[in-house]
Amino acid sequence: MTELSIIIVNFNTKNLVIDCIESIINSNSKIQHQIIVVDNGSSDGSVSAIRKLKVKTNNLILIENKNNLGFAKANNQGIKKAAGKYILLLNSDTKVLKGTIDKLYDFAKITPNVGVVGPNYLNPDGSNQGSCFRLPTLGRTISQYWFGKRGLLDKYSPPGENPQEVEAITMAGFLITPECIKRVGLINEKYFMYFEDLDYCRAVRKSGLKVYFLPSAKIIHYHGASGRKIKNSDYQWRRLIPSSKIYHGTLMHYLLNMIIKTGQIVNRYES
């Protein structure tokens, strides 16, 4: 029986997605798993490269979309196709290190009330990369941008070697438990990209489940590479602003941005 389905959304990152898939294969996970790649209408030869790799393994499924359906919708396609009870979402610009898949799965299986759990992200040079968030609030925005309490809304990597409960983690590596699928369900498809991770983690916490960071599980993350083509063609801000309005609500979006901009102006003036 398949215990874990690993879902990778790809858009024009042929070399990266192949490296990602091969890192999963080479990790020698003891967990019975399948790999589902959802291609969002790539034009860089990704599909043919994945098909060639598919011949070498019997646990790889390829879903081919004609167009770019967005990050949330494509991941949901994979979740709906998944045979595994546990779901691991991976960005195409990641490489899993040996033991990571098993550590995430084992922790999620034995720890009570886990909704999602994420690994420690590493830069290509081996240094730590922030992967956790504190959920943005009006109070935290005022504290950081008006009163100089830095780091409240920045991505961070919790110190120490023990698992820690956090408010939110990014979806570059995102293991979802069966109970979480039952209580929270799929990713909100109103988001094309951006904010879907915060939205999902907020829903997880609201459901009574917990979000965890597991530092012993590690992946290499080539940060931003999986979204670079989208940023160039569709303009990053045209995706980011609508997603912010969906997450915060239109009025709160403009209020938070006003606080950020005025805070930045004051800080520049004072410096």
C-alpha positions in Angstrom: 0.0 0.0 0.0 1.3 3.5 -0.9 1.8 5.5 2.2 3.1 8.7 0.7 2.5 10.7 -2.5 5.1 13.2 -3.4 3.7 16.0 -5.6 5.9 18.3 -7.7 4.5 21.1 -9.8 6.7 22.1 -12.7 6.7 25.1 -15.1 9.7 25.4 -17.4 12.3 24.1 -14.9 13.4 21.0 -16.9 16.9 20.5 -15.3 15.7 21.4 -11.8 12.7 19.1 -11.8 14.8 16.2 -13.2 17.3 16.8 -10.4 14.5 16.9 -7.9 13.0 13.6 -9.0 16.4 11.9 -9.1 17.1 13.1 -5.5 13.9 11.4 -4.4 14.8 8.2 -6.2 18.4 8.3 -4.8 17.2 9.1 -1.2 16.4 5.3 -0.9 13.3 6.1 1.2 11.9 3.1 3.1 8.4 4.5 2.8 6.2 3.1 0.1 5.7 6.1 -2.1 4.8 7.5 -5.5 5.9 10.6 -7.3 3.4 12.7 -9.1 4.6 15.5 -11.4 2.1 18.1 -12.5 3.4 20.0 -15.5 1.8 23.4 -16.1 2.2 23.7 -19.8 6.0 23.8 -20.0 7.6 24.7 -23.3 11.2 23.9 -22.4 11.3 20.2 -23.0 10.3 19.3 -19.4 7.6 16.9 -20.4 9.8 14.8 -22.7 12.6 14.7 -20.1 10.2 13.6 -17.4 8.8 10.9 -19.8 12.3 9.5 -20.3 12.8 9.4 -16.5 9.4 7.8 -16.1 10.6 4.7 -18.1 13.2 4.1 -15.4 10.8 4.0 -12.4 7.4 2.5 -12.0 6.2 4.9 -9.3 6.2 8.1 -11.3 3.0 9.6 -12.6 3.0 12.6 -15.0 0.0 14.9 -15.3 0.2 17.2 -18.4 -1.7 20.5 -18.4 -1.9 22.4 -21.7 -1.7 25.8 -19.8 -0.3 27.2 -16.6 -3.1 26.6 -14.1 -1.2 28.0 -11.2 0.5 26.5 -8.2 -2.5 25.8 -6.0 -4.7 24.2 -8.6 -1.9 22.1 -10.0 -1.0 20.8 -6.5 -4.7 20.0 -6.0 -4.6 17.9 -9.2 -1.8 15.9 -7.7 -3.6 15.5 -4.4 -6.7 14.3 -6.1 -4.7 11.7 -8.0 -2.7 10.6 -5.0 -2.8 7.1 -3.7 -0.9 7.8 -0.5 -2.4 8.7 2.8 0.3 11.3 3.5 1.0 14.1 0.9 4.4 15.7 0.5 4.4 18.9 -1.7 7.9 19.7 -3.1 8.9 22.6 -5.3 10.7 21.6 -8.5 13.7 23.7 -7.4 14.5 21.4 -4.4 16.7 18.4 -3.7 15.9 16.1 -0.8 18.8 14.8 1.2 18.9 11.2 2.3 16.7 10.4 5.2 14.6 13.5 4.8 11.4 11.8 3.4 11.5 9.2 6.1 12.1 11.7 8.9 9.1 13.9 7.8 6.9 10.9 7.5 7.9 9.3 10.8 7.5 12.5 12.7 4.1 13.2 11.3 2.9 9.6 12.0 3.9 9.5 15.7 3.3 13.1 16.8 -0.2 14.0 18.0 -2.3 16.7 16.3 0.1 17.3 13.4 -1.4 19.0 10.4 1.6 19.9 8.4 5.4 19.6 8.9 8.2 21.1 7.0 12.0 20.5 6.7 15.0 22.7 7.2 15.8 24.5 3.9 19.4 24.8 2.9 21.0 27.1 0.3 23.1 25.5 -2.3 26.2 26.4 -0.3 24.8 24.5 2.8 23.8 27.6 4.8 20.4 27.8 6.4 17.6 29.4 4.5 14.5 30.7 6.3 11.4 28.6 5.8 9.0 29.6 8.6 6.7 32.6 9.1 4.8 34.3 11.8 1.3 35.0 10.4 1.0 38.6 9.4 -1.2 40.8 11.6 -1.9 44.5 11.9 -0.1 44.6 15.2 3.0 42.9 13.9 3.1 45.1 10.8 2.9 48.3 13.0 5.6 46.9 15.4 8.0 46.1 12.6 7.6 49.0 10.3 6.7 51.8 12.7 8.5 50.8 15.9 11.5 49.0 14.4 11.0 45.5 15.9 12.7 43.8 13.1 12.1 40.2 12.0 8.5 39.8 13.1 7.3 39.3 9.5 10.4 37.9 7.9 11.1 34.3 7.0 13.2 32.6 9.6 14.8 29.3 10.5 14.1 28.4 14.2 17.3 27.7 16.2 18.1 24.4 17.8 17.9 20.8 16.7 14.5 19.9 18.2 11.1 19.9 16.3 9.3 23.2 16.9 5.7 24.2 16.5 5.5 27.3 14.3 2.7 29.4 12.8 3.5 28.8 9.1 5.9 27.2 6.7 6.5 27.7 3.0 5.2 25.1 0.6 8.6 24.3 -1.0 8.6 21.2 1.3 5.2 20.6 2.9 4.0 17.3 4.3 0.3 17.1 4.9 -1.2 14.4 7.2 -4.4 12.4 6.5 -6.2 14.2 9.4 -5.3 17.5 7.9 -6.7 16.5 4.5 -9.8 15.5 6.3 -10.2 18.7 8.3 -8.7 21.3 6.0 -9.0 19.8 2.6 -7.3 21.1 -0.6 -5.3 24.3 -1.2 -7.4 27.3 -1.9 -7.5 27.7 -5.7 -8.3 31.4 -5.5 -4.5 31.8 -5.2 -2.7 31.5 -8.5 0.6 31.7 -6.6 1.8 33.4 -3.4 0.0 33.4 0.0 -1.4 29.9 -0.4 1.1 28.6 2.2 0.0 31.2 4.8 -3.6 30.6 4.0 -3.3 26.9 4.4 -1.3 27.1 7.6 -3.8 29.5 9.0 -6.6 27.1 8.2 -4.6 24.2 9.8 -4.3 26.1 13.1 -7.9 27.1 13.0 -8.9 23.4 12.6 -7.1 22.6 15.9 -4.1 21.0 14.3 -0.4 22.1 14.5 2.3 23.3 12.1 5.8 21.9 12.8 9.3 22.7 11.7 11.6 19.6 11.7 15.3 20.7 11.5 16.7 17.2 11.2 14.9 16.8 7.8 16.8 18.8 5.2 16.3 19.8 1.6 18.4 22.0 -0.7 16.2 24.8 -2.1 17.3 26.9 -5.1 15.1 29.7 -3.8 12.9 31.4 -6.4 14.0 29.3 -9.4 10.7 27.4 -9.7 8.8 30.8 -10.0 11.3 32.7 -12.1 9.6 32.0 -15.4 6.3 33.0 -14.1 7.8 36.2 -12.7 9.3 37.1 -16.0 6.2 36.4 -18.1 3.3 37.3 -15.9 4.9 40.0 -13.8 5.4 39.1 -10.1 3.3 42.0 -8.8 0.3 41.1 -10.8 0.2 37.8 -8.9 1.3 39.0 -5.5 -1.1 41.9 -5.1 -4.3 39.9 -5.9 -3.2 37.1 -3.6 -2.5 39.6 -0.8 -6.1 41.0 -1.3 -7.5 37.5 -1.1 -5.6 36.6 2.1 -6.0 39.9 4.0 -9.1 41.3 2.4 -9.0 44.3 0.2 -9.3 46.9 3.0 -6.7 45.3 5.2 -4.3 44.9 2.2 -4.3 48.6 1.6 -4.0 49.4 5.3 -1.0 47.1 5.7 0.7 48.5 2.6 0.1 52.0 3.9 1.8 51.1 7.2 4.7 49.5 5.4 5.3 52.4 3.0 5.0 55.1 5.6 7.3 53.2 7.9 9.9 52.8 5.1 9.7 56.6 4.3 10.2 57.5 7.9 13.1 55.1 8.3 14.8 56.5 5.2 14.3 60.1 6.5 15.7 59.2 9.9 18.7 57.4 8.5 
